[in-house]
Structures are given as C-alpha cells and as structure tokens.
C-alpha cells in the first residue's frame, strides 16, 4: 500500500510532498514558520500572492531553506491541509473526551465550528489538496473522526 505522501496526483504524477521531515528543534521551528507564513499570506492576500519568495520572506528564511523542506508551493499547501485535518481530529477527540454521556452533539458542534471558521482559507487549501489527487486522505480523516465517536 502506498503512503498518502506518495500517492499519484493529477494525471498520475506524484503529488507534491515535503522533501524531508525536520528532526531538530530548529528545523521544526523553520517548517512551522514556513507553514505559518503561508497560512497568513493565504488568509490576508489570497492564492495569487502566495509565492515561495513571499512565504520565505514572511517566515524569515531564505528561499533555499524553504526548498530544503518543500519542493514547491503546492507541497506547502498540502502540508497546510494535512495540518488542518490533524487539528480537526484533535478537536473532535477533545470534544468527545469532555462530553458527558453521548458525545455526538459535542462532536457535531465542534465540526460546525471548525468548518464555519476561516471558511475561505479552508476551501483554498482543501481544494488544492483534493486537486492534487489526495482525496483519500480526507476519507481517512473522516474515518479517524468516526472511530473516535464509535469508541465513545
């Protein structure tokens, strides 16, 4: 079975993915700064303004450092989508853990809140993620969320 980061994208081409995983604190901080900068640019100025040069500048890193971790702008957007999906699952798990009795209402309220907040940003990155041929990752995220509910 292929891992989500190596599944083919549009036209059978491999989907863009992160070049290497950060191992040291400084590297993790660099990747976090890159992702944060990209999210800020997308939210404030839209996809048209999202360039690797703009991301690197806002993150306070060189373009070369950005390319050490991400081969393209698309790979950064995919990383943002994955981060958002992970945050969704964490929020659902937290809602389920705090719920008294049946957690269904708490989970639904959490989902509505998360999907209702920052809608334009969410749509942009998720559309790019699905457009890269990674729709299966969305299904896996839903499955993880449902399994949390089932476990309760």
C-alpha positions as CSV (number, residue, x, y, z in Angstrom):
1,X,0.0,0.0,0.0
2,X,1.3,3.5,-0.8
3,X,1.5,6.1,1.8
4,X,-0.6,9.3,1.4
5,X,2.5,11.4,0.6
6,X,3.5,9.2,-2.4
7,X,0.1,8.6,-4.0
8,X,-0.2,9.9,-7.5
9,X,-1.7,13.3,-8.1
10,X,-3.4,14.7,-11.2
11,X,-2.5,12.9,-14.4
12,X,-0.8,10.1,-12.5
13,X,2.1,12.4,-11.4
14,X,3.3,12.0,-7.8
15,X,1.7,14.6,-5.6
16,X,4.0,17.3,-4.2
17,X,5.2,16.4,-0.7
18,X,7.5,17.6,1.9
19,X,11.2,16.9,1.0
20,X,12.4,15.9,4.4
21,X,11.0,15.8,7.8
22,X,12.5,18.2,10.4
23,X,14.3,16.3,13.1
24,X,15.8,19.0,15.3
25,X,14.0,21.7,17.2
26,X,15.5,24.4,14.9
27,X,14.3,22.5,11.8
28,X,10.8,22.0,13.2
29,X,10.7,25.8,14.0
30,X,11.7,26.6,10.4
31,X,9.0,24.3,9.0
32,X,6.4,25.8,11.4
33,X,7.4,29.3,10.4
34,X,7.1,28.5,6.7
35,X,3.6,27.0,7.2
36,X,2.5,29.9,9.4
37,X,3.8,32.4,6.8
38,X,2.0,30.6,4.0
39,X,-1.3,30.5,6.0
40,X,-1.0,34.2,6.8
41,X,-0.4,35.1,3.2
42,X,-3.4,33.0,2.0
43,X,-5.7,34.4,4.6
44,X,-4.7,38.1,4.0
45,X,-3.9,38.3,0.3
46,X,-5.2,35.1,-1.3
47,X,-3.6,32.5,-3.5
48,X,-2.4,35.0,-6.1
49,X,0.1,36.4,-3.6
50,X,1.3,33.0,-2.4
51,X,4.7,32.6,-3.8
52,X,7.7,30.8,-2.4
53,X,9.6,34.1,-2.2
54,X,6.8,35.7,-0.3
55,X,6.5,32.8,2.0
56,X,10.3,32.7,2.7
57,X,10.3,36.5,3.3
58,X,7.4,36.4,5.7
59,X,8.9,33.3,7.5
60,X,12.3,35.0,7.8
61,X,14.1,32.2,6.0
62,X,15.9,32.0,2.7
63,X,14.2,30.6,-0.3
64,X,16.9,27.9,-0.3
65,X,15.9,26.9,3.2
66,X,12.2,26.8,2.2
67,X,13.2,24.4,-0.7
68,X,15.2,22.2,1.8
69,X,11.8,21.2,3.2
70,X,9.3,21.8,0.4
71,X,9.8,21.2,-3.3
72,X,7.0,23.6,-4.3
73,X,4.3,25.9,-3.2
74,X,1.8,23.0,-3.8
75,X,3.7,20.9,-1.2
76,X,3.3,23.7,1.3
77,X,-0.4,23.9,0.7
78,X,-0.7,20.1,1.1
79,X,1.2,20.3,4.4
80,X,-1.3,23.1,5.5
81,X,-4.2,20.8,4.6
82,X,-2.7,17.9,6.5
83,X,-2.1,20.1,9.5
84,X,-5.7,21.4,9.4
85,X,-7.1,17.8,9.1
86,X,-4.9,16.7,12.1
87,X,-6.2,19.7,14.1
88,X,-9.8,18.7,13.2
89,X,-9.3,15.2,14.6
90,X,-7.6,16.6,17.7
91,X,-10.6,19.0,18.3
92,X,-13.0,16.1,17.8
93,X,-11.1,13.9,20.2
94,X,-11.1,16.7,22.8
95,X,-14.8,17.4,22.3
96,X,-15.6,13.7,22.7
97,X,-13.4,13.4,25.8
98,X,-15.1,16.4,27.5
99,X,-18.6,15.3,26.6
100,X,-20.8,13.9,29.4
101,X,-22.8,10.9,28.1
102,X,-23.3,10.8,24.3
103,X,-20.6,12.9,22.6
104,X,-22.5,13.2,19.3
105,X,-23.7,16.8,19.9
106,X,-20.3,18.0,21.1
107,X,-18.6,16.5,18.1
108,X,-21.1,17.9,15.6
109,X,-20.8,21.3,17.3
110,X,-17.0,21.1,17.0
111,X,-17.2,20.2,13.4
112,X,-19.6,23.0,12.6
113,X,-17.5,25.5,14.5
114,X,-14.2,24.4,12.8
115,X,-15.8,24.3,9.3
116,X,-17.6,27.6,9.8
117,X,-14.5,29.4,10.9
118,X,-12.0,30.6,8.3
119,X,-14.0,29.1,5.5
120,X,-12.2,30.8,2.6
121,X,-8.9,29.6,3.8
122,X,-10.1,26.1,4.5
123,X,-11.7,25.9,1.0
124,X,-8.5,27.1,-0.7
125,X,-6.2,24.6,0.9
126,X,-8.6,21.7,0.8
127,X,-9.4,22.3,-2.9
128,X,-5.7,22.3,-3.7
129,X,-5.2,19.1,-1.6
130,X,-8.0,17.2,-3.3
131,X,-6.9,18.6,-6.7
132,X,-3.5,17.0,-6.0
133,X,-5.2,13.6,-6.0
134,X,-5.2,13.3,-2.2
135,X,-9.0,12.9,-1.6
136,X,-8.3,9.6,0.1
137,X,-6.6,11.5,2.9
138,X,-9.9,13.3,3.6
139,X,-11.7,10.0,3.8
140,X,-9.1,8.7,6.2
141,X,-9.6,11.8,8.4
142,X,-13.3,11.2,8.5
143,X,-12.8,7.6,9.3
144,X,-10.5,8.6,12.2
145,X,-13.1,11.0,13.5
146,X,-15.9,8.5,13.2
147,X,-13.8,5.9,15.0
148,X,-13.3,8.4,17.9
149,X,-17.1,8.7,18.1
150,X,-17.6,4.9,17.9
151,X,-15.0,4.4,20.7
152,X,-17.1,6.6,23.0
